[in-house]
Amino acid sequence: MNSVGEACTDLKREYDQCFNRWFAEKFLKGDRSGDPCTETFRRYQRCVQKAIKEKDIPVDGVDFMGPNKDKPEKPGSS
């Protein structure tokens, strides 16, 4: 499946491959020492956020997963 932003599709595939490899080769075998794909995910996430903004896709009220999910918004960041 392609990403929401055409420019993000390669990053999505890179992250998917990294995650699937880590999940199958490490996590399922008991190695829970960390996800080596975090930086790849962050690059992909930034690309998707930019694409959503550029395409003016309404996301108000949508809950997103991630490290900032439970942090309060900064004033003026809406």
PDB file with SEQRES, HELIX, SHEET and CRYST1 records, atoms N, CA, C and O in Angstrom:
SEQRES   1 A   78  MET ASN SER VAL GLY GLU ALA CYS THR ASP LEU LYS ARG          
SEQRES   2 A   78  GLU TYR ASP GLN CYS PHE ASN ARG TRP PHE ALA GLU LYS          
SEQRES   3 A   78  PHE LEU LYS GLY ASP ARG SER GLY ASP PRO CYS THR GLU          
SEQRES   4 A   78  THR PHE ARG ARG TYR GLN ARG CYS VAL GLN LYS ALA ILE          
SEQRES   5 A   78  LYS GLU LYS ASP ILE PRO VAL ASP GLY VAL ASP PHE MET          
SEQRES   6 A   78  GLY PRO ASN LYS ASP LYS PRO GLU LYS PRO GLY SER SER          
HELIX    1 AA1 GLU A    6  CYS A    8  5                                   3    
HELIX    2 AA2 THR A    9  GLU A   25  1                                  17    
HELIX    3 AA3 PHE A   27  LYS A   29  5                                   3    
HELIX    4 AA4 THR A   38  GLU A   54  1                                  17    
CRYST1    1.000    1.000    1.000  90.00  90.00  90.00 P 1           1          
ATOM      1  N   MET A   1       0.843  -1.175   0.000  1.00  0.00           N  
ATOM      2  CA  MET A   1       0.000   0.000   0.000  1.00  0.00           C  
ATOM      3  C   MET A   1       0.886   1.235   0.000  1.00  0.00           C  
ATOM      4  O   MET A   1       1.886   1.300   0.716  1.00  0.00           O  
ATOM      5  N   ASN A   2       0.509   2.205  -0.806  1.00  0.00           N  
ATOM      6  CA  ASN A   2       1.245   3.457  -0.852  1.00  0.00           C  
ATOM      7  C   ASN A   2       0.901   4.323   0.349  1.00  0.00           C  
ATOM      8  O   ASN A   2      -0.090   4.092   1.041  1.00  0.00           O  
ATOM      9  N   SER A   3       1.725   5.304   0.577  1.00  0.00           N  
ATOM     10  CA  SER A   3       1.517   6.239   1.674  1.00  0.00           C  
ATOM     11  C   SER A   3       0.568   7.348   1.243  1.00  0.00           C  
ATOM     12  O   SER A   3       0.274   7.505   0.058  1.00  0.00           O  
ATOM     13  N   VAL A   4       0.100   8.103   2.207  1.00  0.00           N  
ATOM     14  CA  VAL A   4      -0.790   9.231   1.945  1.00  0.00           C  
ATOM     15  C   VAL A   4      -0.105  10.276   1.060  1.00  0.00           C  
ATOM     16  O   VAL A   4      -0.765  10.950   0.269  1.00  0.00           O  
ATOM     17  N   GLY A   5       1.181  10.405   1.191  1.00  0.00           N  
ATOM     18  CA  GLY A   5       1.954  11.313   0.345  1.00  0.00           C  
ATOM     19  C   GLY A   5       2.849  10.512  -0.574  1.00  0.00           C  
ATOM     20  O   GLY A   5       3.598   9.648  -0.119  1.00  0.00           O  
ATOM     21  N   GLU A   6       2.780  10.791  -1.861  1.00  0.00           N  
ATOM     22  CA  GLU A   6       3.574  10.031  -2.834  1.00  0.00           C  
ATOM     23  C   GLU A   6       5.060  10.041  -2.474  1.00  0.00           C  
ATOM     24  O   GLU A   6       5.752   9.037  -2.639  1.00  0.00           O  
ATOM     25  N   ALA A   7       5.541  11.179  -1.982  1.00  0.00           N  
ATOM     26  CA  ALA A   7       6.949  11.305  -1.614  1.00  0.00           C  
ATOM     27  C   ALA A   7       7.303  10.438  -0.402  1.00  0.00           C  
ATOM     28  O   ALA A   7       8.481  10.202  -0.132  1.00  0.00           O  
ATOM     29  N   CYS A   8       6.298   9.968   0.319  1.00  0.00           N  
ATOM     30  CA  CYS A   8       6.532   9.193   1.545  1.00  0.00           C  
ATOM     31  C   CYS A   8       6.525   7.683   1.310  1.00  0.00           C  
ATOM     32  O   CYS A   8       6.877   6.922   2.211  1.00  0.00           O  
ATOM     33  N   THR A   9       6.138   7.245   0.134  1.00  0.00           N  
ATOM     34  CA  THR A   9       5.963   5.815  -0.121  1.00  0.00           C  
ATOM     35  C   THR A   9       7.253   5.026   0.079  1.00  0.00           C  
ATOM     36  O   THR A   9       7.226   3.943   0.665  1.00  0.00           O  
ATOM     37  N   ASP A  10       8.377   5.546  -0.395  1.00  0.00           N  
ATOM     38  CA  ASP A  10       9.647   4.823  -0.206  1.00  0.00           C  
ATOM     39  C   ASP A  10      10.016   4.728   1.262  1.00  0.00           C  
ATOM     40  O   ASP A  10      10.522   3.699   1.709  1.00  0.00           O  
ATOM     41  N   LEU A  11       9.766   5.803   2.027  1.00  0.00           N  
ATOM     42  CA  LEU A  11      10.027   5.762   3.470  1.00  0.00           C  
ATOM     43  C   LEU A  11       9.123   4.752   4.158  1.00  0.00           C  
ATOM     44  O   LEU A  11       9.556   4.060   5.079  1.00  0.00           O  
ATOM     45  N   LYS A  12       7.872   4.661   3.721  1.00  0.00           N  
ATOM     46  CA  LYS A  12       6.943   3.684   4.295  1.00  0.00           C  
ATOM     47  C   LYS A  12       7.449   2.279   4.050  1.00  0.00           C  
ATOM     48  O   LYS A  12       7.457   1.451   4.962  1.00  0.00           O  
ATOM     49  N   ARG A  13       7.869   2.002   2.838  1.00  0.00           N  
ATOM     50  CA  ARG A  13       8.376   0.661   2.512  1.00  0.00           C  
ATOM     51  C   ARG A  13       9.642   0.343   3.313  1.00  0.00           C  
ATOM     52  O   ARG A  13       9.815  -0.778   3.793  1.00  0.00           O  
ATOM     53  N   GLU A  14      10.526   1.339   3.454  1.00  0.00           N  
ATOM     54  CA  GLU A  14      11.752   1.148   4.237  1.00  0.00           C  
ATOM     55  C   GLU A  14      11.406   0.820   5.694  1.00  0.00           C  
ATOM     56  O   GLU A  14      11.989  -0.088   6.286  1.00  0.00           O  
ATOM     57  N   TYR A  15      10.461   1.562   6.261  1.00  0.00           N  
ATOM     58  CA  TYR A  15      10.058   1.298   7.640  1.00  0.00           C  
ATOM     59  C   TYR A  15       9.385  -0.067   7.761  1.00  0.00           C  
ATOM     60  O   TYR A  15       9.700  -0.830   8.674  1.00  0.00           O  
ATOM     61  N   ASP A  16       8.467  -0.382   6.858  1.00  0.00           N  
ATOM     62  CA  ASP A  16       7.778  -1.671   6.902  1.00  0.00           C  
ATOM     63  C   ASP A  16       8.763  -2.831   6.858  1.00  0.00           C  
ATOM     64  O   ASP A  16       8.633  -3.791   7.618  1.00  0.00           O  
ATOM     65  N   GLN A  17       9.744  -2.743   5.970  1.00  0.00           N  
ATOM     66  CA  GLN A  17      10.744  -3.811   5.869  1.00  0.00           C  
ATOM     67  C   GLN A  17      11.569  -3.923   7.146  1.00  0.00           C  
ATOM     68  O   GLN A  17      11.815  -5.026   7.636  1.00  0.00           O  
ATOM     69  N   CYS A  18      11.994  -2.789   7.681  1.00  0.00           N  
ATOM     70  CA  CYS A  18      12.782  -2.778   8.912  1.00  0.00           C  
ATOM     71  C   CYS A  18      11.984  -3.384  10.055  1.00  0.00           C  
ATOM     72  O   CYS A  18      12.477  -4.255  10.771  1.00  0.00           O  
ATOM     73  N   PHE A  19      10.748  -2.922  10.225  1.00  0.00           N  
ATOM     74  CA  PHE A  19       9.917  -3.411  11.323  1.00  0.00           C  
ATOM     75  C   PHE A  19       9.639  -4.905  11.189  1.00  0.00           C  
ATOM     76  O   PHE A  19       9.772  -5.651  12.159  1.00  0.00           O  
ATOM     77  N   ASN A  20       9.254  -5.342   9.996  1.00  0.00           N  
ATOM     78  CA  ASN A  20       8.947  -6.760   9.798  1.00  0.00           C  
ATOM     79  C   ASN A  20      10.156  -7.641  10.073  1.00  0.00           C  
ATOM     80  O   ASN A  20      10.021  -8.716  10.657  1.00  0.00           O  
ATOM     81  N   ARG A  21      11.336  -7.194   9.656  1.00  0.00           N  
ATOM     82  CA  ARG A  21      12.568  -7.942   9.908  1.00  0.00           C  
ATOM     83  C   ARG A  21      12.837  -8.023  11.410  1.00  0.00           C  
ATOM     84  O   ARG A  21      13.104  -9.100  11.943  1.00  0.00           O  
ATOM     85  N   TRP A  22      12.764  -6.877  12.088  1.00  0.00           N  
ATOM     86  CA  TRP A  22      13.001  -6.840  13.534  1.00  0.00           C  
ATOM     87  C   TRP A  22      11.977  -7.701  14.269  1.00  0.00           C  
ATOM     88  O   TRP A  22      12.330  -8.463  15.170  1.00  0.00           O  
ATOM     89  N   PHE A  23      10.727  -7.578  13.886  1.00  0.00           N  
ATOM     90  CA  PHE A  23       9.662  -8.309  14.575  1.00  0.00           C  
ATOM     91  C   PHE A  23       9.864  -9.815  14.438  1.00  0.00           C  
ATOM     92  O   PHE A  23       9.767 -10.544  15.425  1.00  0.00           O  
ATOM     93  N   ALA A  24      10.142 -10.283  13.230  1.00  0.00           N  
ATOM     94  CA  ALA A  24      10.298 -11.723  12.979  1.00  0.00           C  
ATOM     95  C   ALA A  24      11.607 -12.280  13.526  1.00  0.00           C  
ATOM     96  O   ALA A  24      11.628 -13.365  14.107  1.00  0.00           O  
ATOM     97  N   GLU A  25      12.694 -11.543  13.343  1.00  0.00           N  
ATOM     98  CA  GLU A  25      14.014 -12.064  13.703  1.00  0.00           C  
ATOM     99  C   GLU A  25      14.410 -11.809  15.151  1.00  0.00           C  
ATOM    100  O   GLU A  25      15.261 -12.518  15.689  1.00  0.00           O  
ATOM    101  N   LYS A  26      13.820 -10.826  15.779  1.00  0.00           N  
ATOM    102  CA  LYS A  26      14.208 -10.477  17.156  1.00  0.00           C  
ATOM    103  C   LYS A  26      13.041 -10.625  18.133  1.00  0.00           C  
ATOM    104  O   LYS A  26      13.079 -11.466  19.032  1.00  0.00           O  
ATOM    105  N   PHE A  27      12.016  -9.811  17.954  1.00  0.00           N  
ATOM    106  CA  PHE A  27      10.932  -9.727  18.923  1.00  0.00           C  
ATOM    107  C   PHE A  27      10.254 -11.077  19.164  1.00  0.00           C  
ATOM    108  O   PHE A  27      10.071 -11.477  20.314  1.00  0.00           O  
ATOM    109  N   LEU A  28       9.885 -11.774  18.106  1.00  0.00           N  
ATOM    110  CA  LEU A  28       9.204 -13.057  18.258  1.00  0.00           C  
ATOM    111  C   LEU A  28      10.107 -14.137  18.857  1.00  0.00           C  
ATOM    112  O   LEU A  28       9.624 -15.167  19.328  1.00  0.00           O  
ATOM    113  N   LYS A  29      11.399 -13.897  18.837  1.00  0.00           N  
ATOM    114  CA  LYS A  29      12.344 -14.852  19.426  1.00  0.00           C  
ATOM    115  C   LYS A  29      12.766 -14.438  20.827  1.00  0.00           C  
ATOM    116  O   LYS A  29      13.697 -15.011  21.394  1.00  0.00           O  
ATOM    117  N   GLY A  30      12.081 -13.440  21.388  1.00  0.00           N  
ATOM    118  CA  GLY A  30      12.325 -13.044  22.768  1.00  0.00           C  
ATOM    119  C   GLY A  30      13.277 -11.889  22.970  1.00  0.00           C  
ATOM    120  O   GLY A  30      13.459 -11.441  24.102  1.00  0.00           O  
ATOM    121  N   ASP A  31      13.888 -11.394  21.916  1.00  0.00           N  
ATOM    122  CA  ASP A  31      14.805 -10.258  22.037  1.00  0.00           C  
ATOM    123  C   ASP A  31      14.003  -8.973  21.995  1.00  0.00           C  
ATOM    124  O   ASP A  31      13.581  -8.522  20.930  1.00  0.00           O  
ATOM    125  N   ARG A  32      13.798  -8.390  23.161  1.00  0.00           N  
ATOM    126  CA  ARG A  32      13.010  -7.167  23.247  1.00  0.00           C  
ATOM    127  C   ARG A  32      13.893  -5.980  23.617  1.00  0.00           C  
ATOM    128  O   ARG A  32      13.481  -5.082  24.351  1.00  0.00           O  
ATOM    129  N   SER A  33      15.106  -5.999  23.097  1.00  0.00           N  
ATOM    130  CA  SER A  33      16.105  -4.990  23.447  1.00  0.00           C  
ATOM    131  C   SER A  33      15.868  -3.644  22.772  1.00  0.00           C  
ATOM    132  O   SER A  33      16.654  -2.717  22.969  1.00  0.00           O  
ATOM    133  N   GLY A  34      14.841  -3.519  22.007  1.00  0.00           N  
ATOM    134  CA  GLY A  34      14.554  -2.232  21.389  1.00  0.00           C  
ATOM    135  C   GLY A  34      14.245  -2.365  19.918  1.00  0.00           C  
ATOM    136  O   GLY A  34      14.591  -3.354  19.273  1.00  0.00           O  
ATOM    137  N   ASP A  35      13.593  -1.356  19.409  1.00  0.00           N  
ATOM    138  CA  ASP A  35      13.197  -1.317  18.009  1.00  0.00           C  
ATOM    139  C   ASP A  35      14.225  -0.484  17.246  1.00  0.00           C  
ATOM    140  O   ASP A  35      14.306   0.726  17.459  1.00  0.00           O  
ATOM    141  N   PRO A  36      15.012  -1.099  16.363  1.00  0.00           N  
ATOM    142  CA  PRO A  36      16.036  -0.363  15.619  1.00  0.00           C  
ATOM    143  C   PRO A  36      15.459   0.518  14.509  1.00  0.00           C  
ATOM    144  O   PRO A  36      16.207   1.188  13.797  1.00  0.00           O  
ATOM    145  N   CYS A  37      14.160   0.518  14.364  1.00  0.00           N  
ATOM    146  CA  CYS A  37      13.518   1.227  13.261  1.00  0.00           C  
ATOM    147  C   CYS A  37      12.949   2.580  13.671  1.00  0.00           C  
ATOM    148  O   CYS A  37      12.267   3.228  12.878  1.00  0.00           O  
ATOM    149  N   THR A  38      13.219   3.011  14.891  1.00  0.00           N  
ATOM    150  CA  THR A  38      12.618   4.228  15.419  1.00  0.00           C  
ATOM    151  C   THR A  38      12.923   5.451  14.563  1.00  0.00           C  
ATOM    152  O   THR A  38      12.014   6.225  14.264  1.00  0.00           O  
ATOM    153  N   GLU A  39      14.151   5.643  14.168  1.00  0.00           N  
ATOM    154  CA  GLU A  39      14.497   6.832  13.377  1.00  0.00           C  
ATOM    155  C   GLU A  39      13.856   6.777  11.989  1.00  0.00           C  
ATOM    156  O   GLU A  39      13.417   7.801  11.465  1.00  0.00           O  
ATOM    157  N   THR A  40      13.802   5.597  11.404  1.00  0.00           N  
ATOM    158  CA  THR A  40      13.132   5.450  10.109  1.00  0.00           C  
ATOM    159  C   THR A  40      11.661   5.803  10.245  1.00  0.00           C  
ATOM    160  O   THR A  40      11.098   6.476   9.381  1.00  0.00           O  
ATOM    161  N   PHE A  41      11.033   5.349  11.334  1.00  0.00           N  
ATOM    162  CA  PHE A  41       9.631   5.687  11.576  1.00  0.00           C  
ATOM    163  C   PHE A  41       9.452   7.193  11.737  1.00  0.00           C  
ATOM    164  O   PHE A  41       8.502   7.762  11.198  1.00  0.00           O  
ATOM    165  N   ARG A  42      10.337   7.833  12.458  1.00  0.00           N  
ATOM    166  CA  ARG A  42      10.218   9.286  12.667  1.00  0.00           C  
ATOM    167  C   ARG A  42      10.325  10.056  11.356  1.00  0.00           C  
ATOM    168  O   ARG A  42       9.594  11.023  11.143  1.00  0.00           O  
ATOM    169  N   ARG A  43      11.239   9.627  10.470  1.00  0.00           N  
ATOM    170  CA  ARG A  43      11.364  10.283   9.163  1.00  0.00           C  
ATOM    171  C   ARG A  43      10.075  10.100   8.358  1.00  0.00           C  
ATOM    172  O   ARG A  43       9.586  11.039   7.729  1.00  0.00           O  
ATOM    173  N   TYR A  44       9.535   8.889   8.387  1.00  0.00           N  
ATOM    174  CA  TYR A  44       8.287   8.603   7.683  1.00  0.00           C  
ATOM    175  C   TYR A  44       7.138   9.420   8.279  1.00  0.00           C  
ATOM    176  O   TYR A  44       6.320   9.975   7.546  1.00  0.00           O  
ATOM    177  N   GLN A  45       7.081   9.492   9.603  1.00  0.00           N  
ATOM    178  CA  GLN A  45       6.030  10.240  10.278  1.00  0.00           C  
ATOM    179  C   GLN A  45       6.066  11.724   9.897  1.00  0.00           C  
ATOM    180  O   GLN A  45       5.029  12.327   9.622  1.00  0.00           O  
ATOM    181  N   ARG A  46       7.264  12.300   9.883  1.00  0.00           N  
ATOM    182  CA  ARG A  46       7.384  13.715   9.493  1.00  0.00           C  
ATOM    183  C   ARG A  46       6.915  13.927   8.050  1.00  0.00           C  
ATOM    184  O   ARG A  46       6.259  14.924   7.748  1.00  0.00           O  
ATOM    185  N   CYS A  47       7.248  13.004   7.177  1.00  0.00           N  
ATOM    186  CA  CYS A  47       6.834  13.095   5.773  1.00  0.00           C  
ATOM    187  C   CYS A  47       5.314  13.040   5.664  1.00  0.00           C  
ATOM    188  O   CYS A  47       4.719  13.822   4.923  1.00  0.00           O  
ATOM    189  N   VAL A  48       4.689  12.135   6.387  1.00  0.00           N  
ATOM    190  CA  VAL A  48       3.236  12.000   6.353  1.00  0.00           C  
ATOM    191  C   VAL A  48       2.570  13.251   6.921  1.00  0.00           C  
ATOM    192  O   VAL A  48       1.584  13.733   6.363  1.00  0.00           O  
ATOM    193  N   GLN A  49       3.091  13.770   8.006  1.00  0.00           N  
ATOM    194  CA  GLN A  49       2.522  14.986   8.595  1.00  0.00           C  
ATOM    195  C   GLN A  49       2.589  16.150   7.606  1.00  0.00           C  
ATOM    196  O   GLN A  49       1.647  16.935   7.497  1.00  0.00           O  
ATOM    197  N   LYS A  50       3.698  16.254   6.893  1.00  0.00           N  
ATOM    198  CA  LYS A  50       3.853  17.310   5.888  1.00  0.00           C  
ATOM    199  C   LYS A  50       2.849  17.106   4.748  1.00  0.00           C  
ATOM    200  O   LYS A  50       2.232  18.066   4.286  1.00  0.00           O  
ATOM    201  N   ALA A  51       2.688  15.870   4.299  1.00  0.00           N  
ATOM    202  CA  ALA A  51       1.755  15.573   3.206  1.00  0.00           C  
ATOM    203  C   ALA A  51       0.318  15.873   3.619  1.00  0.00           C  
ATOM    204  O   ALA A  51      -0.460  16.399   2.824  1.00  0.00           O  
ATOM    205  N   ILE A  52      -0.032  15.546   4.842  1.00  0.00           N  
ATOM    206  CA  ILE A  52      -1.388  15.819   5.342  1.00  0.00           C  
ATOM    207  C   ILE A  52      -1.641  17.315   5.349  1.00  0.00           C  
ATOM    208  O   ILE A  52      -2.713  17.775   4.956  1.00  0.00           O  
ATOM    209  N   LYS A  53      -0.648  18.072   5.798  1.00  0.00           N  
ATOM    210  CA  LYS A  53      -0.795  19.528   5.841  1.00  0.00           C  
ATOM    211  C   LYS A  53      -0.900  20.095   4.423  1.00  0.00           C  
ATOM    212  O   LYS A  53      -1.761  20.932   4.152  1.00  0.00           O  
ATOM    213  N   GLU A  54      -0.023  19.640   3.516  1.00  0.00           N  
ATOM    214  CA  GLU A  54      -0.032  20.142   2.142  1.00  0.00           C  
ATOM    215  C   GLU A  54      -1.334  19.816   1.413  1.00  0.00           C  
ATOM    216  O   GLU A  54      -1.807  20.614   0.603  1.00  0.00           O  
ATOM    217  N   LYS A  55      -1.913  18.651   1.693  1.00  0.00           N  
ATOM    218  CA  LYS A  55      -3.151  18.240   1.034  1.00  0.00           C  
ATOM    219  C   LYS A  55      -4.386  18.749   1.776  1.00  0.00           C  
ATOM    220  O   LYS A  55      -5.520  18.522   1.354  1.00  0.00           O  
ATOM    221  N   ASP A  56      -4.144  19.436   2.881  1.00  0.00           N  
ATOM    222  CA  ASP A  56      -5.228  19.997   3.685  1.00  0.00           C  
ATOM    223  C   ASP A  56      -6.252  18.924   4.066  1.00  0.00           C  
ATOM    224  O   ASP A  56      -7.459  19.137   3.959  1.00  0.00           O  
ATOM    225  N   ILE A  57      -5.754  17.779   4.506  1.00  0.00           N  
ATOM    226  CA  ILE A  57      -6.608  16.676   4.942  1.00  0.00           C  
ATOM    227  C   ILE A  57      -7.052  16.958   6.374  1.00  0.00           C  
ATOM    228  O   ILE A  57      -6.205  17.137   7.249  1.00  0.00           O  
ATOM    229  N   PRO A  58      -8.357  17.000   6.634  1.00  0.00           N  
ATOM    230  CA  PRO A  58      -8.831  17.291   7.985  1.00  0.00           C  
ATOM    231  C   PRO A  58      -8.546  16.116   8.929  1.00  0.00           C  
ATOM    232  O   PRO A  58      -8.971  14.988   8.678  1.00  0.00           O  
ATOM    233  N   VAL A  59      -7.837  16.391   9.993  1.00  0.00           N  
ATOM    234  CA  VAL A  59      -7.513  15.347  10.966  1.00  0.00           C  
ATOM    235  C   VAL A  59      -7.932  15.745  12.377  1.00  0.00           C  
ATOM    236  O   VAL A  59      -7.549  15.091  13.347  1.00  0.00           O  
ATOM    237  N   ASP A  60      -8.714  16.813  12.496  1.00  0.00           N  
ATOM    238  CA  ASP A  60      -9.191  17.233  13.808  1.00  0.00           C  
ATOM    239  C   ASP A  60      -9.987  16.109  14.447  1.00  0.00           C  
ATOM    240  O   ASP A  60     -10.862  15.516  13.815  1.00  0.00           O  
ATOM    241  N   GLY A  61      -9.682  15.823  15.695  1.00  0.00           N  
ATOM    242  CA  GLY A  61     -10.391  14.796  16.442  1.00  0.00           C  
ATOM    243  C   GLY A  61      -9.864  13.392  16.231  1.00  0.00           C  
ATOM    244  O   GLY A  61     -10.365  12.453  16.849  1.00  0.00           O  
ATOM    245  N   VAL A  62      -8.877  13.223  15.382  1.00  0.00           N  
ATOM    246  CA  VAL A  62      -8.293  11.908  15.138  1.00  0.00           C  
ATOM    247  C   VAL A  62      -7.171  11.684  16.137  1.00  0.00           C  
ATOM    248  O   VAL A  62      -6.280  12.522  16.275  1.00  0.00           O  
ATOM    249  N   ASP A  63      -7.214  10.557  16.834  1.00  0.00           N  
ATOM    250  CA  ASP A  63      -6.152  10.218  17.775  1.00  0.00           C  
ATOM    251  C   ASP A  63      -5.026   9.524  17.023  1.00  0.00           C  
ATOM    252  O   ASP A  63      -5.253   8.568  16.282  1.00  0.00           O  
ATOM    253  N   PHE A  64      -3.812  10.020  17.225  1.00  0.00           N  
ATOM    254  CA  PHE A  64      -2.645   9.419  16.605  1.00  0.00           C  
ATOM    255  C   PHE A  64      -1.817   8.718  17.660  1.00  0.00           C  
ATOM    256  O   PHE A  64      -1.729   9.168  18.802  1.00  0.00           O  
ATOM    257  N   MET A  65      -1.214   7.618  17.269  1.00  0.00           N  
ATOM    258  CA  MET A  65      -0.315   6.913  18.166  1.00  0.00           C  
ATOM    259  C   MET A  65       1.041   7.597  18.109  1.00  0.00           C  
ATOM    260  O   MET A  65       1.374   8.253  17.122  1.00  0.00           O  
ATOM    261  N   GLY A  66       1.801   7.444  19.147  1.00  0.00           N  
ATOM    262  CA  GLY A  66       3.144   7.991  19.130  1.00  0.00           C  
ATOM    263  C   GLY A  66       3.535   8.558  20.465  1.00  0.00           C  
ATOM    264  O   GLY A  66       2.719   8.640  21.383  1.00  0.00           O  
ATOM    265  N   PRO A  67       4.789   8.951  20.574  1.00  0.00           N  
ATOM    266  CA  PRO A  67       5.324   9.390  21.858  1.00  0.00           C  
ATOM    267  C   PRO A  67       4.700  10.673  22.386  1.00  0.00           C  
ATOM    268  O   PRO A  67       4.789  10.930  23.586  1.00  0.00           O  
ATOM    269  N   ASN A  68       4.080  11.481  21.555  1.00  0.00           N  
ATOM    270  CA  ASN A  68       3.503  12.744  22.007  1.00  0.00           C  
ATOM    271  C   ASN A  68       1.990  12.667  22.188  1.00  0.00           C  
ATOM    272  O   ASN A  68       1.347  13.687  22.435  1.00  0.00           O  
ATOM    273  N   LYS A  69       1.418  11.480  22.069  1.00  0.00           N  
ATOM    274  CA  LYS A  69      -0.027  11.317  22.106  1.00  0.00           C  
ATOM    275  C   LYS A  69      -0.645  11.871  23.379  1.00  0.00           C  
ATOM    276  O   LYS A  69      -1.682  12.530  23.316  1.00  0.00           O  
ATOM    277  N   ASP A  70      -0.038  11.623  24.531  1.00  0.00           N  
ATOM    278  CA  ASP A  70      -0.634  12.031  25.794  1.00  0.00           C  
ATOM    279  C   ASP A  70      -0.119  13.356  26.323  1.00  0.00           C  
ATOM    280  O   ASP A  70      -0.508  13.787  27.408  1.00  0.00           O  
ATOM    281  N   LYS A  71       0.757  14.008  25.560  1.00  0.00           N  
ATOM    282  CA  LYS A  71       1.288  15.301  25.987  1.00  0.00           C  
ATOM    283  C   LYS A  71       0.308  16.395  25.600  1.00  0.00           C  
ATOM    284  O   LYS A  71      -0.240  16.372  24.497  1.00  0.00           O  
ATOM    285  N   PRO A  72       0.078  17.354  26.490  1.00  0.00           N  
ATOM    286  CA  PRO A  72      -0.827  18.457  26.138  1.00  0.00           C  
ATOM    287  C   PRO A  72      -0.250  19.306  25.014  1.00  0.00           C  
ATOM    288  O   PRO A  72       0.965  19.459  24.892  1.00  0.00           O  
ATOM    289  N   GLU A  73      -1.142  19.854  24.197  1.00  0.00           N  
ATOM    290  CA  GLU A  73      -0.691  20.731  23.121  1.00  0.00           C  
ATOM    291  C   GLU A  73      -0.103  22.010  23.677  1.00  0.00           C  
ATOM    292  O   GLU A  73      -0.546  22.519  24.706  1.00  0.00           O  
ATOM    293  N   LYS A  74       0.892  22.521  22.991  1.00  0.00           N  
ATOM    294  CA  LYS A  74       1.472  23.807  23.359  1.00  0.00           C  
ATOM    295  C   LYS A  74       0.527  24.904  22.889  1.00  0.00           C  
ATOM    296  O   LYS A  74      -0.080  24.780  21.825  1.00  0.00           O  
ATOM    297  N   PRO A  75       0.395  25.967  23.657  1.00  0.00           N  
ATOM    298  CA  PRO A  75      -0.472  27.072  23.224  1.00  0.00           C  
ATOM    299  C   PRO A  75      -0.048  27.581  21.853  1.00  0.00           C  
ATOM    300  O   PRO A  75       1.135  27.792  21.587  1.00  0.00           O  
ATOM    301  N   GLY A  76      -1.034  27.772  20.996  1.00  0.00           N  
ATOM    302  CA  GLY A  76      -0.751  28.302  19.669  1.00  0.00           C  
ATOM    303  C   GLY A  76      -0.304  27.274  18.651  1.00  0.00           C  
ATOM    304  O   GLY A  76       0.030  27.641  17.525  1.00  0.00           O  
ATOM    305  N   SER A  77      -0.287  25.979  19.013  1.00  0.00           N  
ATOM    306  CA  SER A  77       0.196  24.962  18.068  1.00  0.00           C  
ATOM    307  C   SER A  77      -0.923  24.387  17.209  1.00  0.00           C  
ATOM    308  O   SER A  77      -0.661  23.545  16.350  1.00  0.00           O  
ATOM    309  N   SER A  78      -2.153  24.817  17.416  1.00  0.00           N  
ATOM    310  CA  SER A  78      -3.280  24.293  16.642  1.00  0.00           C  
ATOM    311  C   SER A  78      -3.310  24.835  15.243  1.00  0.00           C  
ATOM    312  O   SER A  78      -4.199  24.488  14.465  1.00  0.00           O  
TER     313      SER A  78                                                      
END                                                                             
